[in-house]
């Protein structure tokens, strides 16, 4: 088993508005996070399939292009990707990323051991989450009361 190699501080922004299922390791992490939230008195996250496509694409892009950051090498953020995918949210949105080959339990542990990540995970204001993973790069997108998905301004098949 490989040791955890890195973790990046979560990004939390408050904004006016802003096809993957939850199977396998991603589904396991979704359930683990919801179990944690219920233990601390928050409502479990609802799954947001549109944002899950964005999260998966972000993890895959970091893997493919060998970087680990909240911004792509061109400076794109998850907020821009959500907007282009047609996903609007009222209130707060956040992105947590983790780098670990040790699976979903390790990603959750990293986020809980990091004050900004834990704050994001444990904020009862967030109502929905999306997760993506590629070669041990985990992306979590949190949304507060997302509105219905509108027609995307670009394809969400890949970055």
N, C-alpha and C positions, 0 to 999 in steps of 0.2 A: 504494500500500500504506500502511495506517495504521500509525502508530508504536504501540508497546506503551504502554498507559496506566496500568496498575497491577498490583501483585502483593500478595497478602496472605500473611502468615506461616502456614505449615502448623500444624495442631493435631495433637498426638500424645497419645493417652490410653491407659493400660493398664487393661483391664477384665476382669472374669470372663467375661461373655458379652454379648454384644450381638446383558424381553422384547424389554431392548434387546440387539441383537446388536452385533458389533464391525465395523461396516461404515463405509465412507467415511472421513472425517477422524478419527473416534474410533478406528476400526480401525487407521488409520495411526499414530496416537499410541501405541496399545497396542503395536504392533510396534516402534516406535522406542524406547519405554521398555524393552521386553524385550531389545532389542539392547544397550542401554546396560548393563542389569543383567548380561547374560551377559559383556560385556567386563570388568566389574569383579569377576566371579567369583560372582555370585548366580544362583540358579535363576530362570528366567523366570517372570513372574507367570502364574497361571491366571486366566482371565476369570471373573468372578462376575456372572452375568446379573441376579440379584435386586438386588444392590447397584448395578448399572448403571442400573436403573430409578430408584433413589434419586438417584444422581449426576445423571442427566438431569433429573429433576424439580427438583433443587436449582438447576442451571444455569438452567433455564427460569423458575423462580420469581424468581431474581435479575434475569434479563432483563426479565421481565414487570413486576416491581414496582420496577425501577431501584435496586437496592442491590447491594453487593458485600461480603459478610461471611460468616463461618462461622456466624453466627446470623441467623435471619430477623428482621424487625422485631419479631416477637412473642417472640423469644428462643429459638426452636426450634433445635436442633443436628442435625447428621447422625446422631448417636447415637440421638436420639429417632426420627428417620425410619427408621433401620435397624431399630430395635426394632419399630416399628409395621408395618414391611414383613415382619416375621417372620424377620429375619436375625440369627442369633446367631454370635458369634465368640469363640474362646478367645484370650486373650493381648492383643495390641495391635491397635488400629485407628487410622487417621489419615485426615485429609482435607486435600488440597491444593487451592487454587483459584488460578486465574490469569485475568487479563483481557488479552486480546490479539486483535486482528483479523487477525494475520499468520499464523494457522494452527497446526497441531500442532507443528511444529518450534520455533516461537516459544514456545509454552506449555512445552515441555520445556526449552528454554534458560532461561526464566525460573525454573523450578523448580530447575534445576541451579545457577543463579547465586545462589540463596537458600539459606543454610545450613540452616534448618529443613526446607525442601522437599527439598533434596538428601539430608538425613539420612533423611527418610521414604522417598524413592525408593530409596535405596541400602541400606536395612536389609534384610539377608537373612532376617530373622525374618518379614517379610511374605511371604505365599504367594499371595495373590489381589489383583486390582485390578478396579476398575470405573471407567469414565470417562463423562462426559456433557459436552455442549457446546451452548450456545445463544447466538447472536450474539456470539461471541468470549469468552464466559464459560465457562471450563473447570473442571470439578470432577473430582477424582480421589479415590476412596475405596480405602484399602488395608486388607486384613484379614489376620490371622494365623490360619491353620487354622480357617476358618469351619465351623460345624456345618451340618447340613441345614437348609434353610429350613422354618420351621413356618408354619402358617396366619397370614396377616397380621391385625392387629387393626383395620386400616382399609384402604381401597382404595389401591393404589400407582399409580393412574392419574394423579394430580396432587396437588400440595400443597394 
